[in-house]
């Protein structure tokens, strides 16, 4: 197959990068409607364990992320994406044939490792072509398209389950990976020329990791990202149970979840308009301050004030929108902020920060999700602690290198 040479137009580039990003979102959100059936079929004695189908996939992403960036620096961006998609498809096939929850956990872990290729290397491709606030702006547009996937993925998943059972969701994952990989192969030129590639050797790799983790801006950005996504992953993994068991709205969950995603979708557009004026650090700090207030109010309404079930449901619904909004306004900025001083190590930086941030976020999300007691209160209290700590990290980050603060 002849490699494409003409650069993609901006619209097609945004759509392609968003689809590569969306492989992760689709793999998570389309599974959510299947969790009750999976729990009933193969884990009836411990239904809370079904949440681990989500977090095992995210853990796989964290593990796979650690090596995909360096591999893309050594062999180019496109080969690593294609290889990761192939591993993702293998995991989907194993899950399709699974007859125990432990097998599904293992298959989802493999899927996550494979999905790390498209997800992480897409960031490196963007960094190859853009930098600074231009990169943050581009990431915002990509995140806008990306946020539409959670709006439709649960409904698609529910439709597939209704037609062919929960196993068939994994067939949808296979088709999604094949389409996005073929699009990339046919249309996107390689963005890392051979003369710019770094050999995959252990000593330079360790030296690069040391440089990344000892850079104060990268370290604080990573800590903030871990805390933000820890609360977000806990919210996603728990939300189906909250809708179903707490509020009795499980049958219509996919519609509610789609509404949440649609309400939060404008966050990326807002960020794209404001980040060049306010800066990445200022934007993240302001958003986290607002989220602290929203979450504290939600905790108070659930804990201290005797509201009816319908009122509490809408408190939870609005709070969940705020969590999605928070990620839409901070996720791209945190990625761009950690990558900005590391343009010479773009692939490795994407891998190290993505891996450690995701693994750390999963470690925070699992106990929050398993603490579900029939109410959303443990989730909200835990999220309040995580977001408040993230705000503290950003205050430290804003105090770092004040000369560059005005530029970022």
N, C-alpha and C positions, 0 to 999 in steps of 0.2 A: 504493500500500500504506500503510495507516495505521500510524504509528509507535507502538510499544508504550509505555505510560506507567507501568505497575505495575513496581516493582523486582523483580528476580528473587530467589527464595529463595536462601539461601547455598549449598545443595547444587547447584542447577542452575547458579548463577553459577560455582562452582568447576569444574563439569564443562565448561561452555562455554569458560571461560578456558583450561582445560587442553587442550581440543581445538584452540584457536587456537595455543597453544604447540606442540602436538604436530604441527602441519603441518610444522614444521622437522624434528623427530625422525623422523617417518614418511618424509619425503623423503630422509633420510640412511640410516636403518637398513634400509628396504625395498630400497634399492639395493645393499646390501653383498653379498647372494648373487648379484647379477647381474654383479659385477665380473669374475670369471674368464671368463664367456661373452663379455662385451663386449671384454675384452682379446684373447681368442682370435679374435673375429670381425673387429674393426676396428683392433686395435693389437697384432698378434702379435709384432712385433719389439721392442716396449718395453712389456712387461706392467705394469711399475711405474707407467706413466703412467695406468693405470686409476684409481689413487688420486685423481687430479686431478678425477675426476667428483664426488667428495665435496667436495674443498676448493674447487673452482670454485663450487659451490652455496653453501658457507659464505662465500666471498668476496663473492658477490652479496648475501647477507644483510647483510654489513658495509657495502657500498656503498649499498644501499637504505635501510638504517637511518638514514643521515645526514639524509635528507629527510623520512622518514615522520612523525617526531615533530613538527617544525615545521608540516607540512601538517595534522596532526591538531589542533594548537593553533589553526590558522586556520580550518579547515573542519569540525571535529568529528571524533570518533573513528570512528564507523561508516562514513562515506563513504570514508575512507582505507583501512580494512580491506577494504571491498568492492573498491575499485580495485586494491589489492595482490593480492587473490585472483584478480582477472581477469588481471593480468599473469602471475601464477604459472601459470594455466591456459594462457596463450599459450606460455610457455616449455615446458610439458609437451607441448603439441601439436608444437612444433618438434623436441623431442627424440624424440618418437614417430616422426617422419618422417626422422630423421637417418640418414645412411649413412657418416659419418666421425666419428672421435673428437673432432676439432676442432669439428665442429658440435654434438656433445653438450656439449662444454665451454661453448660459447656459449649453448646453450639452458639449461643448468643455471645459468649466471650470471644469465640473465633470470629463471628460476624463483626463484633466491635473492633477487633484487631484489624480486620480487613478494611472496615469503614474509615479507620484513621488515615489511610492513604489518601483518598479523595478529599477528606475534610481538612487535613493539615497541609497537604501540598498545594491545595487551592489557595491557602493564605500565602504560601511562599510565591506562587505565581503572581498574585496581586502585588506582593512586595517587590518582585522583580520589575514590575511595570510602574508602580506608584510609590510615593513616600509621604511621610508627614500628614498634614491635614488633607492632602489629596487622597491619600490612602484611607484615612478615616472617613472621608466623604464617600469614596467608592464602596467601602465596607458597609456604610449605612444604606446605600441603595441596594446592595446585595442582600443585606439583612432584611430589607423591606420585602423583597421577593421571597426570601427564605421564610419569613413569618407567615406567609400565606399557606405554607404547607401544613402547619398545625391546624389551620382552619378547616382543611378538607381531609387530612389524613385519617382522623378517627371515624369520620363518616364513610370514607372508602373502606377502612378496615371493617367497620360494622356491616357494610354491604357485602364484602367478600365473605365474612363469617356467616351471614344470613344465607348466602347462596351455596357455600361449599364447606362450612365449618372453619374452626380456627386454624387448622393446619394450612389452609389455602392462603393465609396471609403471607406465608413465607414464599409462595409462588409470586405474589405481587412484589416482594422484595427483590427476587431474582430478576424480574422484568425491568424494574426500575434501574437496577445496577447495569444491566446490559444496555439499556437505551442511553443512559448518561455517559457510559464509557465509549460507546460507539460515536456519540456526538463529539466528545473530546478528541478521539482519534482522527476523525475526519476533518475537523474544523479548526482546532486550536493549535497554533504553532508552538514549538518548544520555546520556552522563555529563558532557559539557562544554557548559553552556548558552551561548547566543549571546553574552550579555553578558560572558562570561569568555574569549572567544576573542581571540587575538592576531593581528593582520594579518600576512600573510606578506611582510615587507619585509626587505631585505638588511641595512640598518644595525642595526635592533634584533636581527636574527638574529646578526650578528657580535658585538654587545655581549653577547648572551646566551651565546654560545660562550665569549667571553673570561671572563665571570663563572664559568661552569661549570669551565673548565680551570684557572683560577687559584685555585679553592677547594681547599685542601689535602686535605680529607677526600675529595672527589670524585676528585682526581688520584691519590691513593694507592690508593683503591678500584679505580679504573680500571686502574692498573698491576698490582695483584694479580689482578684478573679476567682480564687479558690473559695473564698467566703461567699461571694455573690452567687456563684454557680452551685455551691453546696445547698443553699436555701432553695434555689430554683429546682434542682434535681429532686430534692425532697418533696417539693410541691407537686411536681409532675408524677412521681411514683405513688403519691398518696391520693391524688385527686379523684381517681375513679372510685376508690373505697369511700371517700368522703361523700361524693355525690350519691352513691348507692346506699351505703349503710347508715350514714348520718341523716341524709335528707330524703332518701327514698326516690331518687331521680336517676337511677342507674339505666333505665331503658332509654332515656333521652340524653344520656351523658354526652354522646358524640356531638349532638347539636349544641349543647351548652359549651363544650370544650371548643368547638368551632367559633362560637360567639366570643369566647374569651380571646382567642387568637386574633379574630378580626378587630376587636376593640383595641388590642395592643399593637396592631400592625402599624398605625401611624407613628409609633415611637421612632422608627428608623428615619422616616421623612423629617420629623422634628429635629432629630439629631443632625441629619445632613445639613439642615438650614442653620442650626445654632453652633455647631462645633467649630466652624471657622471663625466665628466671632467670639465665642466664650473660651474656646480651647478645650482640649480633651480632659485635662485635670479638673478644670472648673466645672465642666459638664458632669463628670462622674460624681464629684463631691456634692453638687447640688441635688442630683437625682437620689443619691443614697440618703441625704438628709430628709428629703421628702418621704422616701420609703420608710424610714424609721418612724416618722409621724403617723403614716397610714397604718403600719403594722401595730404600733402601740395602741392606736385607736381601735383596731380590730380586736386585739387582745382584751382591751377594756370592755368592749361591747359584749364579747363572749363570756367574760369572766365575772364582771361586776354588775351588769345591768340585765334584769330578767326580760329578755326579748322573746317573742314568739318564734316558732320554727321557720316561718316564711321570712321574717326579718333577718334571722341569723343566716339563712341560706344566702340572701342577697349581700349580707356583710362578707361572707366567705367568697361569693362570686366576684364582688368588686375588689376584694383584697387579692384574689388570684390574678385578676387583670393587672393590678398594680405590680405584681411580681414579674409578669411577662413584660410589662412596660419598662420596668427597671432594667431587665436584661437587654431589651431593644435599645435603650438609651446608653448603656454602659458597655455591652459586650464588644462591639466593634472598636470602641475607644480604648478599652483595656488591651485588646489585641494589638492595635496600632501603637499604643504607648509603649508596650514591652518590646515591640519590633523596631521602633524608631532608632534607638542607638545601636542596633545590631544588624544594619543592612549588609555588612560583610559576612554575617553568619545567619542569613535569613532562614534557611531551611532548618538548621540546628536549633535556632532560637524558637521557631514555631514548634519543633518537636519537644524540646525541654519544657517550655512553659505550658504547652498544651498537655503534655503527659503528666507532669507533676500537678498542674492545676486540676486536671480531671480526676486523677487518682485521689487527690486530697478532697475534692468536692464529693466524690462518691463516699469516701470514708466519713464525711460529715452527714451526707444524706441518708445513708442506710439506717443508723440509729434513730434519726428523726422519723423516717418512714415507718419503721417497726414499732415506734412508740405510739402508733395510732390506737386510740382507746375508744373509738366510736364517736369522737368529736375532733374538730380541727385544732383544738387549743394547743396540744403539745407541738404541733407543726408550727403554729404561729409564734409561740414563745421561743422555740428554737431559732426560727428565722429572724426574730427580732434581735436575738443575741448575735447571730452571724452578721447581719447587715450593720448593726452598730459597730461591731469590731472592724468590718470593712471600711466604714466611715473613718474610724481611727487610723487605719492604714493610709487612707487617702490624705488625711491631714499631714501625716509624716511625709508623704510623697510630694505634696504641694510645697512643703518646706525645703525640698531638695532642689538644689541648683536653681535659685530664684531667677538667674539671668535667662535660663531657658524656659522658665515658667510661662512667660508671656507668649512664647511661641507654641506651647502645647497645652 
